[in-house]
Structures are given as structure tokens and as C-alpha cells.
Amino acid sequence: MPRSRANLKVIRPVADARAGRSAVGRRMANDHEASNTTRRIVDAVTAAIVERRLMPGTKLAEQRLADIFEVSRTVVRQALNQLSRDRLVTLEPARGAFVAMPSVDEAHQVFAVRQMLEAALIKQLCHQVTNEQIAELRSHLRAEHAAVSRTDVPGRTHLLADFHIVLARMLGNDVLAQLLSDLLTRSSLIALMYQSAHSAEASYAEHVAIVDALERRDTRAAARLTEQHLDHVERNLRLDPRSPDLGRILRSP
């Protein structure tokens, strides 16, 4: 039996609404997929920096990244823009994207912020740390020691940096943990730029001392050890901005 015009008027808007919802759903799914892919590129570049596999000044060619991750250059550009906002990548007109090269001033500023944040963090954690969290930190230290012992450079670099983020997460403050994670990634770039002489073994030993103080709930010692640890790392960077003596460098032997 043929449908009346009245019925057709009702059916058409319903069908149009369903089609509209379907289109919106597809756009949302596509946007979500693009967002996940962008995050995957950002995370991969960030991890490579933290683990010292990507050096400062390395060119990040859009097409090469698009081929590696099997995505469009548009998605790569979104990831590079995010990395640029995080100060991990420098975008230069007509030249492209490069892994950032932090200045001496920026290095000092990053460590000054870390000193303020981590000293306050460790004091607060000392008042509320649980025995279960101490056990978790001991487990992390065992992983650090294993990586240091087998000279697993990427592994130990990641674990030594992650120790500080684990402390922040134990406070239950995700914003602080993310902020510290960003600072630690920039610290990794700084270490690559200025070649820290502070050994992985020394960092591991200082981490052990910090956990020992936390286990004793010794707030003053934990804060002092944290400040000393960061000071040792910074002082062993070559952050001397003096110009080289060209006469001495170029003089014939």
C-alpha cells in the first residue's frame, strides 16, 4: 500500500537525522583516530629524546616521519606543532622541524624550577608515604641497578628519569606528574647538549639515599638529598658560556 505524503514527510526528516548522526559519528571516530596517531608520534619522539636516541639539532623531516608512522603529513604536522609547544622541537620557516637545542639560560631555568618543585614534592611525600609505596620505590631501584650494571643506556636513562615522576605520582597529583615529566624531558635534551659527567651510578646511589630518608620519614634529610642530587647533576653539565680561546685552539703545536 503506497505511503501517504504525510508519512513521507515524517520518514524523510527521521532518515536525514539518522544520516546526520552517522556522519557526525564518523567524523568523531576519524578525529579520535587522528588524535591517537598524533599522540603516538609525540610519545615516540619524546621517548627517543629521553632515552638519548635523538640528538639536539636532528632534523625531523615531515615526509620521513609520515613514511615511518604510515600517516599523512597533516598528522605529522600536528605532532610537530605539539612538540614545539612542549619546547622539544623547533620549527624554522623554510627549513623545517629540528630537535630543540636548549640554551644555557634555559638550562639554568629548568633546573631552578626542578629544585623548587621537587624539594616541595619530597617534603610532602615524606609526610604521607606508605610502606607499600616504599616497596614500589625499592622495586624501581632494583630495576635501575640492573640497567646500570648491564650498561643498558636507553633503559637506565629512562628509569633514572622516571624515578622522579614515580615520586610525583605517589602524591596523587597528575598535573604535577605531567609537569615534572615535561621538565625531565627538557633536562634530557640539556644533558645531551652539555654532556653531563654525572654518572648513572652516582644518580642511582643518590636515589637510594633519597628512598632511605623517605623510609625513615626524615623530611629534612630527604629534601636536602633531593636538592643535592639535582645540584650535582646541574653542576656537572658544561654550562660555561665563556667564548673559546681561538688563539689557543688554532695555534700550531
C-alpha positions as a Markdown table, in Angstrom:
| # | Residue | x | y | z |
|---|---|---|---|---|
| 1 | Met | 0.0 | 0.0 | 0.0 |
| 2 | Pro | 1.6 | 3.4 | -1.1 |
| 3 | Arg | 2.7 | 5.7 | 1.7 |
| 4 | Ser | 0.8 | 8.9 | 2.1 |
| 5 | Arg | 2.6 | 12.3 | 1.6 |
| 6 | Ala | 2.1 | 12.9 | 5.3 |
| 7 | Asn | 4.0 | 9.6 | 6.1 |
| 8 | Leu | 6.8 | 10.6 | 3.7 |
| 9 | Lys | 7.2 | 13.9 | 5.4 |
| 10 | Val | 7.7 | 12.1 | 8.7 |
| 11 | Ile | 10.1 | 9.5 | 7.3 |
| 12 | Arg | 12.4 | 11.9 | 5.5 |
| 13 | Pro | 13.4 | 14.0 | 8.5 |
| 14 | Val | 14.0 | 10.9 | 10.6 |
| 15 | Ala | 16.2 | 9.4 | 7.8 |
| 16 | Asp | 18.0 | 12.8 | 7.5 |
| 17 | Ala | 18.6 | 12.9 | 11.2 |
| 18 | Arg | 20.0 | 9.4 | 11.3 |
| 19 | Ala | 22.3 | 10.2 | 8.3 |
| 20 | Gly | 23.4 | 13.3 | 10.2 |
| 21 | Arg | 24.2 | 11.4 | 13.3 |
| 22 | Ser | 26.1 | 8.8 | 11.3 |
| 23 | Ala | 28.2 | 11.5 | 9.6 |
| 24 | Val | 28.9 | 13.1 | 13.0 |
| 25 | Gly | 29.9 | 9.7 | 14.4 |
| 26 | Arg | 32.3 | 9.1 | 11.5 |
| 27 | Arg | 33.9 | 12.5 | 12.0 |
| 28 | Met | 34.3 | 11.9 | 15.7 |
| 29 | Ala | 35.8 | 8.5 | 15.1 |
| 30 | Asn | 38.2 | 10.0 | 12.5 |
| 31 | Asp | 39.2 | 12.8 | 14.8 |
| 32 | His | 39.8 | 10.3 | 17.7 |
| 33 | Glu | 42.0 | 8.1 | 15.4 |
| 34 | Ala | 43.9 | 11.2 | 14.2 |
| 35 | Ser | 44.4 | 12.3 | 17.8 |
| 36 | Asn | 45.7 | 8.9 | 18.8 |
| 37 | Thr | 48.1 | 8.8 | 15.9 |
| 38 | Thr | 49.3 | 12.3 | 16.8 |
| 39 | Arg | 49.9 | 11.2 | 20.4 |
| 40 | Arg | 51.8 | 8.1 | 19.2 |
| 41 | Ile | 54.2 | 10.3 | 17.2 |
| 42 | Val | 54.6 | 12.8 | 20.1 |
| 43 | Asp | 55.3 | 9.9 | 22.5 |
| 44 | Ala | 57.8 | 8.2 | 20.2 |
| 45 | Val | 59.8 | 11.4 | 19.7 |
| 46 | Thr | 59.7 | 12.2 | 23.4 |
| 47 | Ala | 60.8 | 8.7 | 24.4 |
| 48 | Ala | 63.7 | 8.9 | 21.9 |
| 49 | Ile | 64.8 | 12.2 | 23.4 |
| 50 | Val | 64.6 | 10.9 | 27.0 |
| 51 | Glu | 66.5 | 7.7 | 26.1 |
| 52 | Arg | 69.2 | 9.8 | 24.2 |
| 53 | Arg | 68.5 | 8.2 | 20.8 |
| 54 | Leu | 67.6 | 11.6 | 19.2 |
| 55 | Met | 70.2 | 14.2 | 19.5 |
| 56 | Pro | 69.6 | 18.0 | 19.7 |
| 57 | Gly | 69.6 | 19.6 | 16.3 |
| 58 | Thr | 68.4 | 16.5 | 14.5 |
| 59 | Lys | 66.2 | 17.3 | 11.5 |
| 60 | Leu | 62.7 | 15.8 | 11.7 |
| 61 | Ala | 61.6 | 15.7 | 8.0 |
| 62 | Glu | 57.8 | 15.6 | 7.7 |
| 63 | Gln | 57.7 | 13.1 | 4.8 |
| 64 | Arg | 60.2 | 10.8 | 6.5 |
| 65 | Leu | 58.0 | 10.8 | 9.7 |
| 66 | Ala | 54.9 | 10.3 | 7.6 |
| 67 | Asp | 56.5 | 7.2 | 6.0 |
| 68 | Ile | 57.7 | 5.8 | 9.3 |
| 69 | Phe | 54.3 | 6.1 | 11.0 |
| 70 | Glu | 52.3 | 5.5 | 7.8 |
| 71 | Val | 50.2 | 8.6 | 8.2 |
| 72 | Ser | 49.6 | 11.8 | 6.3 |
| 73 | Arg | 51.9 | 14.8 | 6.6 |
| 74 | Thr | 49.0 | 16.7 | 8.1 |
| 75 | Val | 49.0 | 14.4 | 11.1 |
| 76 | Val | 52.8 | 14.7 | 11.3 |
| 77 | Arg | 52.5 | 18.5 | 11.3 |
| 78 | Gln | 50.0 | 18.3 | 14.2 |
| 79 | Ala | 52.5 | 16.2 | 16.2 |
| 80 | Leu | 55.4 | 18.6 | 15.4 |
| 81 | Asn | 53.3 | 21.5 | 16.5 |
| 82 | Gln | 52.6 | 19.8 | 19.8 |
| 83 | Leu | 56.2 | 19.0 | 20.3 |
| 84 | Ser | 57.0 | 22.6 | 19.5 |
| 85 | Arg | 54.6 | 23.8 | 22.2 |
| 86 | Asp | 56.3 | 21.5 | 24.6 |
| 87 | Arg | 59.7 | 23.1 | 23.7 |
| 88 | Leu | 61.1 | 19.8 | 22.4 |
| 89 | Val | 61.1 | 20.7 | 18.8 |
| 90 | Thr | 62.0 | 24.0 | 17.0 |
| 91 | Leu | 60.0 | 24.9 | 13.8 |
| 92 | Glu | 62.1 | 27.0 | 11.4 |
| 93 | Pro | 60.4 | 28.7 | 8.4 |
| 94 | Ala | 61.6 | 27.3 | 5.1 |
| 95 | Arg | 63.9 | 24.8 | 6.9 |
| 96 | Gly | 61.5 | 22.5 | 8.8 |
| 97 | Ala | 61.5 | 20.9 | 12.2 |
| 98 | Phe | 64.5 | 20.1 | 14.4 |
| 99 | Val | 65.0 | 18.6 | 17.8 |
| 100 | Ala | 65.4 | 21.6 | 20.1 |
| 101 | Met | 68.8 | 22.9 | 21.3 |
| 102 | Pro | 68.3 | 24.4 | 24.8 |
| 103 | Ser | 70.3 | 27.5 | 25.6 |
| 104 | Val | 72.5 | 27.8 | 28.7 |
| 105 | Asp | 70.0 | 30.2 | 30.3 |
| 106 | Glu | 67.1 | 27.8 | 29.6 |
| 107 | Ala | 69.1 | 25.0 | 31.2 |
| 108 | His | 69.6 | 27.0 | 34.4 |
| 109 | Gln | 65.9 | 28.0 | 34.5 |
| 110 | Val | 64.8 | 24.3 | 34.0 |
| 111 | Phe | 66.9 | 23.2 | 36.9 |
| 112 | Ala | 65.8 | 26.1 | 39.1 |
| 113 | Val | 62.2 | 25.1 | 38.6 |
| 114 | Arg | 63.0 | 21.4 | 39.3 |
| 115 | Gln | 64.7 | 22.4 | 42.5 |
| 116 | Met | 61.6 | 24.3 | 43.7 |
| 117 | Leu | 59.1 | 21.6 | 42.6 |
| 118 | Glu | 61.0 | 18.5 | 43.8 |
| 119 | Ala | 62.1 | 19.9 | 47.1 |
| 120 | Ala | 58.4 | 20.7 | 47.9 |
| 121 | Leu | 57.3 | 17.4 | 46.5 |
| 122 | Ile | 59.7 | 15.3 | 48.6 |
| 123 | Lys | 58.7 | 17.1 | 51.8 |
| 124 | Gln | 55.0 | 16.4 | 51.2 |
| 125 | Leu | 55.6 | 12.8 | 50.2 |
| 126 | Cys | 57.7 | 12.2 | 53.4 |
| 127 | His | 54.6 | 13.0 | 55.5 |
| 128 | Gln | 52.3 | 10.6 | 53.6 |
| 129 | Val | 54.4 | 7.9 | 52.0 |
| 130 | Thr | 53.1 | 4.4 | 52.8 |
| 131 | Asn | 55.1 | 1.2 | 53.3 |
| 132 | Glu | 53.6 | -0.1 | 50.0 |
| 133 | Gln | 55.0 | 2.9 | 48.2 |
| 134 | Ile | 58.4 | 2.4 | 49.8 |
| 135 | Ala | 58.3 | -1.2 | 48.5 |
| 136 | Glu | 57.4 | 0.2 | 45.0 |
| 137 | Leu | 60.4 | 2.6 | 45.1 |
| 138 | Arg | 62.7 | -0.3 | 46.2 |
| 139 | Ser | 61.5 | -2.3 | 43.2 |
| 140 | His | 62.2 | 0.7 | 40.9 |
| 141 | Leu | 65.7 | 1.0 | 42.4 |
| 142 | Arg | 66.4 | -2.7 | 41.7 |
| 143 | Ala | 65.4 | -2.1 | 38.0 |
| 144 | Glu | 67.7 | 1.0 | 37.9 |
| 145 | His | 70.6 | -1.0 | 39.4 |
| 146 | Ala | 70.1 | -3.8 | 36.9 |
| 147 | Ala | 70.1 | -1.4 | 33.9 |
| 148 | Val | 73.2 | 0.4 | 35.2 |
| 149 | Ser | 75.0 | -2.9 | 35.8 |
| 150 | Arg | 74.4 | -4.1 | 32.2 |
| 151 | Thr | 75.2 | -0.7 | 30.7 |
| 152 | Asp | 71.7 | -0.5 | 29.1 |
| 153 | Val | 72.0 | 3.2 | 28.3 |
| 154 | Pro | 68.4 | 3.8 | 27.0 |
| 155 | Gly | 66.9 | 1.7 | 29.8 |
| 156 | Arg | 68.9 | 3.3 | 32.6 |
| 157 | Thr | 68.3 | 6.8 | 31.2 |
| 158 | His | 64.5 | 6.2 | 31.2 |
| 159 | Leu | 64.5 | 4.6 | 34.6 |
| 160 | Leu | 66.7 | 7.3 | 36.3 |
| 161 | Ala | 64.4 | 10.0 | 34.9 |
| 162 | Asp | 61.2 | 8.0 | 35.7 |
| 163 | Phe | 62.2 | 7.8 | 39.4 |
| 164 | His | 61.3 | 11.4 | 39.8 |
| 165 | Ile | 57.9 | 11.0 | 38.1 |
| 166 | Val | 57.1 | 8.0 | 40.3 |
| 167 | Leu | 57.7 | 10.2 | 43.3 |
| 168 | Ala | 55.2 | 12.8 | 41.9 |
| 169 | Arg | 52.6 | 10.2 | 41.1 |
| 170 | Met | 52.7 | 8.9 | 44.6 |
| 171 | Leu | 51.2 | 12.2 | 45.7 |
| 172 | Gly | 48.2 | 11.5 | 43.5 |
| 173 | Asn | 48.7 | 14.8 | 41.6 |
| 174 | Asp | 48.5 | 14.1 | 37.9 |
| 175 | Val | 49.2 | 17.7 | 37.0 |
| 176 | Leu | 52.4 | 17.8 | 39.0 |
| 177 | Ala | 53.5 | 14.4 | 37.5 |
| 178 | Gln | 52.9 | 15.7 | 33.9 |
| 179 | Leu | 54.7 | 19.0 | 34.6 |
| 180 | Leu | 57.7 | 17.2 | 36.1 |
| 181 | Ser | 57.7 | 14.7 | 33.1 |
| 182 | Asp | 57.9 | 17.7 | 30.7 |
| 183 | Leu | 60.8 | 19.2 | 32.7 |
| 184 | Leu | 62.6 | 15.9 | 32.8 |
| 185 | Thr | 62.4 | 15.5 | 29.0 |
| 186 | Arg | 63.8 | 19.0 | 28.6 |
| 187 | Ser | 66.5 | 18.1 | 31.2 |
| 188 | Ser | 67.4 | 15.1 | 28.9 |
| 189 | Leu | 67.9 | 17.4 | 26.0 |
| 190 | Ile | 70.0 | 19.7 | 28.2 |
| 191 | Ala | 72.2 | 16.7 | 29.3 |
| 192 | Leu | 72.6 | 15.8 | 25.6 |
| 193 | Met | 73.6 | 19.3 | 24.7 |
| 194 | Tyr | 76.1 | 19.8 | 27.5 |
| 195 | Gln | 77.2 | 16.2 | 28.2 |
| 196 | Ser | 76.8 | 15.6 | 31.9 |
| 197 | Ala | 79.7 | 14.0 | 33.6 |
| 198 | His | 77.4 | 12.9 | 36.4 |
| 199 | Ser | 77.4 | 9.2 | 36.0 |
| 200 | Ala | 74.4 | 6.8 | 36.1 |
| 201 | Glu | 76.0 | 5.0 | 39.0 |
| 202 | Ala | 76.1 | 8.3 | 41.0 |
| 203 | Ser | 72.5 | 9.1 | 40.2 |
| 204 | Tyr | 71.4 | 5.6 | 41.3 |
| 205 | Ala | 73.3 | 5.9 | 44.6 |
| 206 | Glu | 71.7 | 9.3 | 45.3 |
| 207 | His | 68.2 | 7.8 | 44.5 |
| 208 | Val | 68.9 | 5.1 | 47.1 |
| 209 | Ala | 69.8 | 7.7 | 49.7 |
| 210 | Ile | 66.6 | 9.6 | 49.0 |
| 211 | Val | 64.4 | 6.5 | 49.4 |
| 212 | Asp | 66.3 | 5.6 | 52.6 |
| 213 | Ala | 65.4 | 9.0 | 54.0 |
| 214 | Leu | 61.8 | 8.6 | 52.9 |
| 215 | Glu | 61.6 | 5.2 | 54.6 |
| 216 | Arg | 62.8 | 6.9 | 57.8 |
| 217 | Arg | 60.2 | 9.7 | 57.3 |
| 218 | Asp | 63.2 | 12.1 | 57.7 |
| 219 | Thr | 61.8 | 15.1 | 55.9 |
| 220 | Arg | 64.8 | 17.3 | 56.3 |
| 221 | Ala | 67.3 | 14.7 | 55.0 |
| 222 | Ala | 65.0 | 13.7 | 52.1 |
| 223 | Ala | 64.7 | 17.4 | 51.0 |
| 224 | Arg | 68.5 | 18.0 | 51.4 |
| 225 | Leu | 69.4 | 14.9 | 49.5 |
| 226 | Thr | 67.0 | 15.8 | 46.6 |
| 227 | Glu | 68.4 | 19.3 | 46.4 |
| 228 | Gln | 72.0 | 17.9 | 46.4 |
| 229 | His | 71.2 | 15.4 | 43.7 |
| 230 | Leu | 69.8 | 18.0 | 41.3 |
| 231 | Asp | 72.7 | 20.3 | 42.2 |
| 232 | His | 75.2 | 17.6 | 41.4 |
| 233 | Val | 73.5 | 16.9 | 38.0 |
| 234 | Glu | 73.5 | 20.6 | 37.1 |
| 235 | Arg | 77.0 | 21.4 | 38.3 |
| 236 | Asn | 78.4 | 18.6 | 36.2 |
| 237 | Leu | 76.9 | 20.0 | 33.0 |
| 238 | Arg | 79.2 | 22.1 | 30.9 |
| 239 | Leu | 77.1 | 25.3 | 31.2 |
| 240 | Asp | 80.0 | 27.7 | 31.0 |
| 241 | Pro | 79.0 | 30.3 | 28.4 |
| 242 | Arg | 82.6 | 31.7 | 28.0 |
| 243 | Ser | 83.8 | 32.0 | 24.5 |
| 244 | Pro | 86.6 | 29.6 | 23.5 |
| 245 | Asp | 90.2 | 31.0 | 23.2 |
| 246 | Leu | 90.6 | 30.8 | 19.4 |
| 247 | Gly | 94.3 | 31.7 | 19.7 |
| 248 | Arg | 95.0 | 28.7 | 21.9 |
| 249 | Ile | 92.7 | 26.4 | 19.8 |
| 250 | Leu | 94.2 | 27.4 | 16.4 |
| 251 | Arg | 97.8 | 27.9 | 17.4 |
| 252 | Ser | 100.1 | 25.4 | 15.7 |
| 253 | Pro | 101.6 | 22.8 | 18.1 |
